[in-house]
């Protein structure tokens, strides 16, 4: 069992991914892209499981046919290579070129079905009495029909990997050209990252298949290059994992961006505004502020911070002076700022001055504060990202340093 750990761990991981994607498969069964992605994960999972030495031995004993596992694994890997190519075609194809995409996918499927059929015929005609769970390819390279079977299987794998590598790199170059012409918004970042990862994975598979072919050809010439086959057997699973990771990046990447990266980025951007609107530290911790538990995710942290900022701005309202906002707004416009940035600059100056006025306990004129509140509400309605803009427009934080000053014992962190 210890020999199969390196195979069973990826098997369990891929099976978990397949279970997570099962509801999406049921909902989107009519989509060729959805079906192909799930077929790819399933075949990759099966390839790892049936390639594990304990599984190889168990399958051979269960069927009563020596080296039946070799045939099974070769067929699974042929189907996996075909699925990779079909997925690339379905992924890149658009609605206008859908008939052509279907034709190319059918060609790849028919070609690999023919290869699988010939592999089975060669295995049946060949003679493989000795069980070889780890060096089947080189051990039987000179056996009639088995040598031909190996050439068919390995050649199809190398051709598929080479074709997929070319597609990935040409597609990535086309996207780079679009970015130069239309800007970064022309291509999704996760798509570009996926193509780079896929290109590396397919290139790894191409070299692995080529090295195995060299090892088999060396046996035909009476040489012993079995070390190539042994090295490939050890590192080939990593190339397959890279390919699967490349296909999963566009699936889970947008979720990571939406749920983790963007909320975390906004949370950090709001830190200056949070420091301005919260009560002064000399007044002790704010009992009304929402506290965030340590296990909270970025989305929950962002919601709590925005709530605390809104509450802080409400309590800061009596100290807000609309005249300060108006002067700062006009100054920003005079310097050439866009209207959203000028609005943010005006509000930032007003809130910063209000925080200083609160520290001095000098409220603003009631009419001034009423106009300031109206301006803030109007700006919030007009600009969805107003809080972030205001936070970025605030002046840099100035930390007072006193010689010999030390933090007060028992001091609590301010709410987030």
N, C-alpha and C positions, 0 to 999 in steps of 0.2 A: 504493500500500500504506500510505503514511503516513496517508491519510485514514481508514483502517479500524482503526488501532491502538486507538482508544477503544472499538471494538466487539469486537475480537479478544481483548483482555486479559480482559474479563468472560466472553467465550465460553470461554477456556481455564480460567478459575477455576471456572466452573460445570461444565465437563466433568470437571474433577478431582473436584469434589464428587460428581458422578454416579457416577464410577468407585469412589469410596470407599464410596458407599451401595449399590453393585451387589450385594454379598453379602447385605445386609439385604433387598434387593428379592427376591432368589431365595428366601430363607428365609421371608419374610412375604408372598409373592405373593397369598395369599388375603385379606389385609387391605385393605379399600378405602382406608384412610388411608395405608398404605405405597405402594400403587399411585399414589394421587393426588399424594403428595409427589414421587415420582420423575418422574411426568408433568409436574408443574409445573417442576421443574428442567430437564427435557429441552426443554420448549417455550420456556422462558426462554432457554436456551442457543441454540436454533434461531432465536429472534427476534433475538438479538444478531448471530448469524452472518450471517443472510440480510438484515439491515438495513445491514450494512457496505457502503459505496459500491463497493469492488472486487468484492464478492460480487454486488451488484445488477447491475453491468455484465456480469459473467461469466454469471450466470443468464439474463439477457436474450439474450446472444449464443448461449448454448448451446441455448436453446429456440427461438430465431428469432422470438420474439414480443416486440415492444417493450413495456416496462413490465410484463412478466409477474412480475417480482420484487415489484412493488407489490401485485398480487393475492395472491401467496404470503405476503408479510409480513402483509397484512391478515387472511388466514385464520389464520395462526399466532397473531396477537395476539388474535383472537376466541377461539380455542381456549384461549389462556393465561388470558384473563379468565374463561372458563367453568371452567377448572381451579381457579382461585383460589376461586371461589364454591363449587365442589364440595368443595374441601379444607376450607373454613370449615364447611360443613354436616357433613361427616364428623368433623371435629375436635370440634365442639361437641356433636354428637349422642351420646346415651347408649344403653345396651342397651334400655331401656324404650321409647325413642322411635325405635328403629332403622327400623321401617317408614315412619314419617313422614319421617325423614331421607332414606331411599332415594327416596321420592316426590319430595321437593324437589330432590334431585340430578338425577333423571331429567328434571324440568321444566326445570332450567337447561341440561342437555345438549341436550334436544330444541329448546329455544328458540335456543340458539347454533348448533346444526346447521342450523336453518332460516335463520338470519342468514347463515351461511357459504354455503349454497346460493343464496340471493338475491344475495349479493355476486358469486358466480361468474357467475350469469345476467346480472347488470347489466354485468359486465366484458366478457362475450362480446358482448352487444348494443351496447356502447359502442364509440367509435372513439378510440383513443389512439395515434396514429402517432409522436409525438415522445417520445423517451426522457427522462424527468424523474426522475433518481435521488433528488433532495433536496426538490423542491417539487411532487410529483405532485398532492397534495390541492388546493392552491390553483390550480395551472395548469389542471386539468381540472374545476374546480368547476362551470362552466357547461356542460360537455359533457353531452348527453342520456345518460341511464342511469348515467353515471359519477358525476354529482352525487348521484343516489339511492343509488348504491353507497356513497359516502362517508358519507352521512347514516346509512345502516344500520350501517355498521361503527363509526362514531364514537359513535352513540347507544347501541349495545349496550355499548361500552367504558365510556361515562360511567355508564350505569345499573348495570353490574356493579361499577364502582369505588365508586359511591355506596352501593349496597347493602352491599358489603363493609365500607365505612367505618362505616356505621350498626351493623352486626353487631359490629365490633371495639369500638366505644365503648360500646355497650349491654352487651356481655359484660364489659368492664373495670369498668363501673359496678356490675354485679351481683356481681363478685368483690370489689369494694371494700366492698359492703354485707355480704357474707359475712365479710369480715375484721373489720368492726366488731362483728359479732354473735358469731362463733366464734373470733376471734383470727387472728394471721398464719398459723398452720398450716392454715387453711381453704383457702388458695390457694397454688399453686406460684409462687415468685418469677419463674422463667423464663417461665411462662405469662403473667403480668401484663406483664413487659417485652416479650414477643413481641407482645401485643395493642397496646401503645402504639406499637411500631415499625410494625406492620402498619397501624394506623390512620393514621399519618403517611404511609406509602407509598401506601395506597389513596387518601388525600385528595389527594396529589400527582398520582396518575394521573387522578383526577376533574377536577382543574383543567387538567391537560394536555389531556385530551379535550375539555373545554369550550372552551378557547382555540382548539383546532383547528376546532371547530364554528363558533366566532365568525369565524375567518378565512375559512372556506368560505362562511358566510352573508354576509359582507361582499362577497365576489365576486359573489354573486347580486344584491346591491344596487348594484353598480357601484363599490364602494369597494375599496381595496387595504390590507388589514390583514395582508399576508404576513409582517410582522415577528413576529406572534404564532406563526405556524406555524414560522418559523425558530427562534425561541426555544425552542419546545416540542421541536423535533427535537434541540436541543442538550442539554436538561436532562431529557427524558423517560426516558433510560436510568437515571438516578440513582433516580427513583421506582420503577422496576421492580427495581433492585438492593435498595432498601430493603424492598420487599415480600418478595423472596426471603430476605433476611437475617432478616426477621421470622418466616418459616416455619421457618428453620433453627435459630433460637435454642432452641426447646424440644427439638430433636433433639440438638444438640451441647452445649447449656448444662449439662445434668446431668453430662455427662462432664467438662466444665471444672470444675464444682464438686467432683466426686468425686475427680478426679485432680490438680487444681492448687490450688484455693482451700482446701478443707478440710485437706489435708496441710500446706500452707503456714501456715495459721492455727494448727494444732496444733504445728507446728515452732517457731513464734515463742512460743507459750504455754509451751513446755517450757524456754525459755532460762533462767529463774531457777533451776529445779531442776537443770539441767545445771551451772550455775555453783557450786551448793552441793556436789554429789556428786563433781565431778572433783577430782583431787589438787591441792594448793596450787601456785600458779604458781611459788613459790620452789623447788619440787622439780623444775622443768624440765618439758618436754612429756612426756605420758604415752605410752610406746611401745606400750602394749597397746590404746590407743583406736583405733577405726575412723576413718580420715580420709575425707572426702568430696571427690571431685574437683569442679572448678569447673563441669563440664558436667552434673552430676547434677541430676535433676528433684526436685520437692518430695517425691514419695513416697520416693525413695531417701534423701534428706536426713533425712526423718522416721524411717525405719527405722534409719539409722545413729545418730541422736541417741537414740532409745529404747534401742538396744542399749548405747550408751555410758552412759546413765543407769542401766540395770540392772546393768552391770558396776561402775559407781561405787558404787551402793548396796550391792553385795556386799562391796566393799572397805571400805565405811564401817561395816559391821555391827558390828565389835568396839567401836566407839565409841558405838553407839546405846544409850540408856537408856529402858526402857519406862516408868519412872516419870515422865519428862518428858512422854512421849506421853499418858499417862493424865491428868496434871494439865491439860495443854492441852485435851484432849478434854472434860473436865468443865467447864472454864471456858467453852468454846465453847457447850456445851449450856446452861449457866446463862445465857448471853447471848441464847439463843433461836435458835441456829443449827440447821439441819436436820441429821439424822444424817450424811448424806454429807459435808456441809461440816464438821461437827464432827470426823469421822474424818480428813478431809484436814488440818484445823487441827492435830490432835494429831500426825500424822505429819510435817507441815511443821516444827513446833516441835522434834520429836525429831531430824530430819535436820539442821536448822540447828545445834542444840546439838552433834550428833555431829561436824559439820564443824569447829566451834570446838575441840572436844576433840581431834580429830586434829591440828589446828594446834599444840596444846599437848603432843601426844604423851601424852595421859592416857586410856587405854582405860577403858571402862565395866566394871562387874561382869559376869562371864560369864553369870550367871543373868539379869541385866537384858537383856543383848544377845540371849539366846536367846528371851526373851519378846517382845522388840521385833521380832525376825525373824518369829516366829509371827504377831504382830499384822499385820505388813506383808503376809505371804502371804495371810492371811485377807481382808484388805481388798482386795487385788488380785483375788482370786476373786470378791468381792461386787460390786465397782464396776469396770466396764470403762474408765472415764475417770479412774481414780484419779490417774495421773501428772499429768494436766492440773490436776485439783483441788488436788493438793498444791503444784504449781508456783505456782498463783495464790494459795495461802494463805501462801506464804513472805513474810517481811518485805521491804520495799523494799531494793534494793541500796545499800550505802553505800560511796562511793568515797573512799578516803583521799587528801587533797591535801597535798603537801608543797611548800613554797616552793623553787623551783629544781629540782624533780624533773623528769627527762626520761626517756623510754622507753629501755630498755636496747638497745643496738645488737644487731641479729641476733635480737631476740625473736621468737618464733613464736606464731602464733595458736593458742589452745586448740582441741582437737578439738571437732567438732559432732556 
